[in-house]
Amino acid sequence: MAEVNEELIVKLKQLIITRLKLMDMTPEMIDTDAPLFGEGLGLDSIDALELVLGLEKEYGVIIPDAEVGKKVFQSVRTMAQFVADQQGRT
């Protein structure tokens, strides 16, 4: 399991804001460990598709199915862990 750095977390928060057009938000407003769907950030399935496309484009990582997606999109931290693991970052 690769270590997640703070820079990656901030970049992913910015990706969420940009891809989902949440222009009234800043990275600081997104809780790293809060749920992205449901009670946390309140994202929906269309948002999930946008994030999948964003991760593929920006980081070259593939989310092969919904089961993996559920684990990846639990929080910003789980997204960062997935990207770090896929890229083999330390």
Chimera marker file (.cmm) of the C-alpha trace (Angstrom):
<marker_set name="trace">
<marker id="1" x="0.000" y="0.000" z="0.000" r="1" g="1" b="0" radius="0.5"/>
<marker id="2" x="1.568" y="3.270" z="-1.148" r="1" g="1" b="0" radius="0.5"/>
<marker id="3" x="1.638" y="6.240" z="1.188" r="1" g="1" b="0" radius="0.5"/>
<marker id="4" x="-0.800" y="9.047" z="0.425" r="1" g="1" b="0" radius="0.5"/>
<marker id="5" x="0.625" y="12.548" z="0.546" r="1" g="1" b="0" radius="0.5"/>
<marker id="6" x="-1.240" y="15.759" z="1.284" r="1" g="1" b="0" radius="0.5"/>
<marker id="7" x="-0.468" y="17.199" z="-2.166" r="1" g="1" b="0" radius="0.5"/>
<marker id="8" x="-2.370" y="14.372" z="-3.868" r="1" g="1" b="0" radius="0.5"/>
<marker id="9" x="-5.344" y="14.868" z="-1.537" r="1" g="1" b="0" radius="0.5"/>
<marker id="10" x="-5.516" y="18.598" z="-2.386" r="1" g="1" b="0" radius="0.5"/>
<marker id="11" x="-5.227" y="17.831" z="-6.120" r="1" g="1" b="0" radius="0.5"/>
<marker id="12" x="-8.084" y="15.319" z="-5.890" r="1" g="1" b="0" radius="0.5"/>
<marker id="13" x="-10.250" y="17.822" z="-4.026" r="1" g="1" b="0" radius="0.5"/>
<marker id="14" x="-9.559" y="20.326" z="-6.815" r="1" g="1" b="0" radius="0.5"/>
<marker id="15" x="-10.434" y="17.644" z="-9.394" r="1" g="1" b="0" radius="0.5"/>
<marker id="16" x="-13.778" y="17.077" z="-7.636" r="1" g="1" b="0" radius="0.5"/>
<marker id="17" x="-14.507" y="20.816" z="-7.633" r="1" g="1" b="0" radius="0.5"/>
<marker id="18" x="-13.518" y="21.276" z="-11.280" r="1" g="1" b="0" radius="0.5"/>
<marker id="19" x="-15.128" y="18.140" z="-12.768" r="1" g="1" b="0" radius="0.5"/>
<marker id="20" x="-18.382" y="18.591" z="-10.842" r="1" g="1" b="0" radius="0.5"/>
<marker id="21" x="-18.457" y="22.370" z="-11.318" r="1" g="1" b="0" radius="0.5"/>
<marker id="22" x="-18.667" y="23.049" z="-7.579" r="1" g="1" b="0" radius="0.5"/>
<marker id="23" x="-17.306" y="26.553" z="-8.102" r="1" g="1" b="0" radius="0.5"/>
<marker id="24" x="-18.619" y="27.835" z="-4.767" r="1" g="1" b="0" radius="0.5"/>
<marker id="25" x="-16.373" y="25.350" z="-2.926" r="1" g="1" b="0" radius="0.5"/>
<marker id="26" x="-12.672" y="25.330" z="-2.097" r="1" g="1" b="0" radius="0.5"/>
<marker id="27" x="-10.488" y="22.289" z="-1.387" r="1" g="1" b="0" radius="0.5"/>
<marker id="28" x="-10.429" y="23.299" z="2.288" r="1" g="1" b="0" radius="0.5"/>
<marker id="29" x="-14.224" y="22.947" z="2.437" r="1" g="1" b="0" radius="0.5"/>
<marker id="30" x="-14.105" y="19.248" z="1.500" r="1" g="1" b="0" radius="0.5"/>
<marker id="31" x="-13.475" y="16.926" z="4.450" r="1" g="1" b="0" radius="0.5"/>
<marker id="32" x="-10.826" y="14.387" z="3.456" r="1" g="1" b="0" radius="0.5"/>
<marker id="33" x="-12.508" y="11.566" z="5.368" r="1" g="1" b="0" radius="0.5"/>
<marker id="34" x="-16.189" y="12.461" z="4.873" r="1" g="1" b="0" radius="0.5"/>
<marker id="35" x="-18.353" y="10.256" z="2.637" r="1" g="1" b="0" radius="0.5"/>
<marker id="36" x="-18.573" y="11.530" z="-0.936" r="1" g="1" b="0" radius="0.5"/>
<marker id="37" x="-22.033" y="10.066" z="-1.487" r="1" g="1" b="0" radius="0.5"/>
<marker id="38" x="-25.108" y="10.281" z="0.719" r="1" g="1" b="0" radius="0.5"/>
<marker id="39" x="-24.740" y="12.408" z="3.833" r="1" g="1" b="0" radius="0.5"/>
<marker id="40" x="-21.203" y="13.698" z="3.159" r="1" g="1" b="0" radius="0.5"/>
<marker id="41" x="-20.603" y="15.689" z="-0.017" r="1" g="1" b="0" radius="0.5"/>
<marker id="42" x="-23.916" y="14.379" z="-1.371" r="1" g="1" b="0" radius="0.5"/>
<marker id="43" x="-22.731" y="13.230" z="-4.787" r="1" g="1" b="0" radius="0.5"/>
<marker id="44" x="-24.825" y="11.021" z="-7.087" r="1" g="1" b="0" radius="0.5"/>
<marker id="45" x="-24.213" y="8.436" z="-9.815" r="1" g="1" b="0" radius="0.5"/>
<marker id="46" x="-23.710" y="11.073" z="-12.542" r="1" g="1" b="0" radius="0.5"/>
<marker id="47" x="-21.050" y="12.674" z="-10.341" r="1" g="1" b="0" radius="0.5"/>
<marker id="48" x="-19.404" y="9.259" z="-9.954" r="1" g="1" b="0" radius="0.5"/>
<marker id="49" x="-19.123" y="8.912" z="-13.734" r="1" g="1" b="0" radius="0.5"/>
<marker id="50" x="-17.523" y="12.366" z="-13.964" r="1" g="1" b="0" radius="0.5"/>
<marker id="51" x="-15.013" y="11.414" z="-11.283" r="1" g="1" b="0" radius="0.5"/>
<marker id="52" x="-14.167" y="8.126" z="-13.017" r="1" g="1" b="0" radius="0.5"/>
<marker id="53" x="-13.472" y="10.040" z="-16.232" r="1" g="1" b="0" radius="0.5"/>
<marker id="54" x="-11.452" y="12.642" z="-14.349" r="1" g="1" b="0" radius="0.5"/>
<marker id="55" x="-9.287" y="10.039" z="-12.618" r="1" g="1" b="0" radius="0.5"/>
<marker id="56" x="-8.683" y="8.211" z="-15.900" r="1" g="1" b="0" radius="0.5"/>
<marker id="57" x="-7.720" y="11.428" z="-17.694" r="1" g="1" b="0" radius="0.5"/>
<marker id="58" x="-5.618" y="13.041" z="-14.951" r="1" g="1" b="0" radius="0.5"/>
<marker id="59" x="-3.982" y="10.001" z="-13.362" r="1" g="1" b="0" radius="0.5"/>
<marker id="60" x="-4.296" y="7.197" z="-15.899" r="1" g="1" b="0" radius="0.5"/>
<marker id="61" x="-6.036" y="4.904" z="-13.415" r="1" g="1" b="0" radius="0.5"/>
<marker id="62" x="-8.919" y="2.652" z="-14.389" r="1" g="1" b="0" radius="0.5"/>
<marker id="63" x="-11.887" y="1.833" z="-12.185" r="1" g="1" b="0" radius="0.5"/>
<marker id="64" x="-13.031" y="-1.434" z="-13.760" r="1" g="1" b="0" radius="0.5"/>
<marker id="65" x="-16.483" y="-1.825" z="-12.211" r="1" g="1" b="0" radius="0.5"/>
<marker id="66" x="-19.036" y="-0.484" z="-9.722" r="1" g="1" b="0" radius="0.5"/>
<marker id="67" x="-17.734" y="-2.707" z="-6.932" r="1" g="1" b="0" radius="0.5"/>
<marker id="68" x="-14.271" y="-1.142" z="-7.129" r="1" g="1" b="0" radius="0.5"/>
<marker id="69" x="-15.870" y="2.280" z="-7.562" r="1" g="1" b="0" radius="0.5"/>
<marker id="70" x="-17.777" y="1.922" z="-4.284" r="1" g="1" b="0" radius="0.5"/>
<marker id="71" x="-14.512" y="1.329" z="-2.436" r="1" g="1" b="0" radius="0.5"/>
<marker id="72" x="-12.595" y="4.065" z="-4.260" r="1" g="1" b="0" radius="0.5"/>
<marker id="73" x="-15.243" y="6.761" z="-3.826" r="1" g="1" b="0" radius="0.5"/>
<marker id="74" x="-15.901" y="6.327" z="-0.109" r="1" g="1" b="0" radius="0.5"/>
<marker id="75" x="-13.934" y="9.510" z="0.634" r="1" g="1" b="0" radius="0.5"/>
<marker id="76" x="-11.202" y="11.728" z="-0.780" r="1" g="1" b="0" radius="0.5"/>
<marker id="77" x="-8.689" y="9.698" z="1.249" r="1" g="1" b="0" radius="0.5"/>
<marker id="78" x="-9.810" y="6.399" z="-0.342" r="1" g="1" b="0" radius="0.5"/>
<marker id="79" x="-9.573" y="8.034" z="-3.789" r="1" g="1" b="0" radius="0.5"/>
<marker id="80" x="-6.044" y="9.196" z="-2.993" r="1" g="1" b="0" radius="0.5"/>
<marker id="81" x="-5.073" y="5.746" z="-1.702" r="1" g="1" b="0" radius="0.5"/>
<marker id="82" x="-6.365" y="4.127" z="-4.895" r="1" g="1" b="0" radius="0.5"/>
<marker id="83" x="-4.477" y="6.567" z="-7.135" r="1" g="1" b="0" radius="0.5"/>
<marker id="84" x="-1.279" y="6.191" z="-5.092" r="1" g="1" b="0" radius="0.5"/>
<marker id="85" x="-1.535" y="2.394" z="-5.164" r="1" g="1" b="0" radius="0.5"/>
<marker id="86" x="-2.215" y="2.331" z="-8.894" r="1" g="1" b="0" radius="0.5"/>
<marker id="87" x="0.673" y="4.624" z="-9.659" r="1" g="1" b="0" radius="0.5"/>
<marker id="88" x="3.005" y="2.872" z="-7.231" r="1" g="1" b="0" radius="0.5"/>
<marker id="89" x="3.818" y="6.119" z="-5.472" r="1" g="1" b="0" radius="0.5"/>
<marker id="90" x="5.640" y="6.070" z="-2.167" r="1" g="1" b="0" radius="0.5"/>
<link id1="1" id2="2" r="1" g="1" b="0" radius="0.2"/>
<link id1="2" id2="3" r="1" g="1" b="0" radius="0.2"/>
<link id1="3" id2="4" r="1" g="1" b="0" radius="0.2"/>
<link id1="4" id2="5" r="1" g="1" b="0" radius="0.2"/>
<link id1="5" id2="6" r="1" g="1" b="0" radius="0.2"/>
<link id1="6" id2="7" r="1" g="1" b="0" radius="0.2"/>
<link id1="7" id2="8" r="1" g="1" b="0" radius="0.2"/>
<link id1="8" id2="9" r="1" g="1" b="0" radius="0.2"/>
<link id1="9" id2="10" r="1" g="1" b="0" radius="0.2"/>
<link id1="10" id2="11" r="1" g="1" b="0" radius="0.2"/>
<link id1="11" id2="12" r="1" g="1" b="0" radius="0.2"/>
<link id1="12" id2="13" r="1" g="1" b="0" radius="0.2"/>
<link id1="13" id2="14" r="1" g="1" b="0" radius="0.2"/>
<link id1="14" id2="15" r="1" g="1" b="0" radius="0.2"/>
<link id1="15" id2="16" r="1" g="1" b="0" radius="0.2"/>
<link id1="16" id2="17" r="1" g="1" b="0" radius="0.2"/>
<link id1="17" id2="18" r="1" g="1" b="0" radius="0.2"/>
<link id1="18" id2="19" r="1" g="1" b="0" radius="0.2"/>
<link id1="19" id2="20" r="1" g="1" b="0" radius="0.2"/>
<link id1="20" id2="21" r="1" g="1" b="0" radius="0.2"/>
<link id1="21" id2="22" r="1" g="1" b="0" radius="0.2"/>
<link id1="22" id2="23" r="1" g="1" b="0" radius="0.2"/>
<link id1="23" id2="24" r="1" g="1" b="0" radius="0.2"/>
<link id1="24" id2="25" r="1" g="1" b="0" radius="0.2"/>
<link id1="25" id2="26" r="1" g="1" b="0" radius="0.2"/>
<link id1="26" id2="27" r="1" g="1" b="0" radius="0.2"/>
<link id1="27" id2="28" r="1" g="1" b="0" radius="0.2"/>
<link id1="28" id2="29" r="1" g="1" b="0" radius="0.2"/>
<link id1="29" id2="30" r="1" g="1" b="0" radius="0.2"/>
<link id1="30" id2="31" r="1" g="1" b="0" radius="0.2"/>
<link id1="31" id2="32" r="1" g="1" b="0" radius="0.2"/>
<link id1="32" id2="33" r="1" g="1" b="0" radius="0.2"/>
<link id1="33" id2="34" r="1" g="1" b="0" radius="0.2"/>
<link id1="34" id2="35" r="1" g="1" b="0" radius="0.2"/>
<link id1="35" id2="36" r="1" g="1" b="0" radius="0.2"/>
<link id1="36" id2="37" r="1" g="1" b="0" radius="0.2"/>
<link id1="37" id2="38" r="1" g="1" b="0" radius="0.2"/>
<link id1="38" id2="39" r="1" g="1" b="0" radius="0.2"/>
<link id1="39" id2="40" r="1" g="1" b="0" radius="0.2"/>
<link id1="40" id2="41" r="1" g="1" b="0" radius="0.2"/>
<link id1="41" id2="42" r="1" g="1" b="0" radius="0.2"/>
<link id1="42" id2="43" r="1" g="1" b="0" radius="0.2"/>
<link id1="43" id2="44" r="1" g="1" b="0" radius="0.2"/>
<link id1="44" id2="45" r="1" g="1" b="0" radius="0.2"/>
<link id1="45" id2="46" r="1" g="1" b="0" radius="0.2"/>
<link id1="46" id2="47" r="1" g="1" b="0" radius="0.2"/>
<link id1="47" id2="48" r="1" g="1" b="0" radius="0.2"/>
<link id1="48" id2="49" r="1" g="1" b="0" radius="0.2"/>
<link id1="49" id2="50" r="1" g="1" b="0" radius="0.2"/>
<link id1="50" id2="51" r="1" g="1" b="0" radius="0.2"/>
<link id1="51" id2="52" r="1" g="1" b="0" radius="0.2"/>
<link id1="52" id2="53" r="1" g="1" b="0" radius="0.2"/>
<link id1="53" id2="54" r="1" g="1" b="0" radius="0.2"/>
<link id1="54" id2="55" r="1" g="1" b="0" radius="0.2"/>
<link id1="55" id2="56" r="1" g="1" b="0" radius="0.2"/>
<link id1="56" id2="57" r="1" g="1" b="0" radius="0.2"/>
<link id1="57" id2="58" r="1" g="1" b="0" radius="0.2"/>
<link id1="58" id2="59" r="1" g="1" b="0" radius="0.2"/>
<link id1="59" id2="60" r="1" g="1" b="0" radius="0.2"/>
<link id1="60" id2="61" r="1" g="1" b="0" radius="0.2"/>
<link id1="61" id2="62" r="1" g="1" b="0" radius="0.2"/>
<link id1="62" id2="63" r="1" g="1" b="0" radius="0.2"/>
<link id1="63" id2="64" r="1" g="1" b="0" radius="0.2"/>
<link id1="64" id2="65" r="1" g="1" b="0" radius="0.2"/>
<link id1="65" id2="66" r="1" g="1" b="0" radius="0.2"/>
<link id1="66" id2="67" r="1" g="1" b="0" radius="0.2"/>
<link id1="67" id2="68" r="1" g="1" b="0" radius="0.2"/>
<link id1="68" id2="69" r="1" g="1" b="0" radius="0.2"/>
<link id1="69" id2="70" r="1" g="1" b="0" radius="0.2"/>
<link id1="70" id2="71" r="1" g="1" b="0" radius="0.2"/>
<link id1="71" id2="72" r="1" g="1" b="0" radius="0.2"/>
<link id1="72" id2="73" r="1" g="1" b="0" radius="0.2"/>
<link id1="73" id2="74" r="1" g="1" b="0" radius="0.2"/>
<link id1="74" id2="75" r="1" g="1" b="0" radius="0.2"/>
<link id1="75" id2="76" r="1" g="1" b="0" radius="0.2"/>
<link id1="76" id2="77" r="1" g="1" b="0" radius="0.2"/>
<link id1="77" id2="78" r="1" g="1" b="0" radius="0.2"/>
<link id1="78" id2="79" r="1" g="1" b="0" radius="0.2"/>
<link id1="79" id2="80" r="1" g="1" b="0" radius="0.2"/>
<link id1="80" id2="81" r="1" g="1" b="0" radius="0.2"/>
<link id1="81" id2="82" r="1" g="1" b="0" radius="0.2"/>
<link id1="82" id2="83" r="1" g="1" b="0" radius="0.2"/>
<link id1="83" id2="84" r="1" g="1" b="0" radius="0.2"/>
<link id1="84" id2="85" r="1" g="1" b="0" radius="0.2"/>
<link id1="85" id2="86" r="1" g="1" b="0" radius="0.2"/>
<link id1="86" id2="87" r="1" g="1" b="0" radius="0.2"/>
<link id1="87" id2="88" r="1" g="1" b="0" radius="0.2"/>
<link id1="88" id2="89" r="1" g="1" b="0" radius="0.2"/>
<link id1="89" id2="90" r="1" g="1" b="0" radius="0.2"/>
</marker_set>
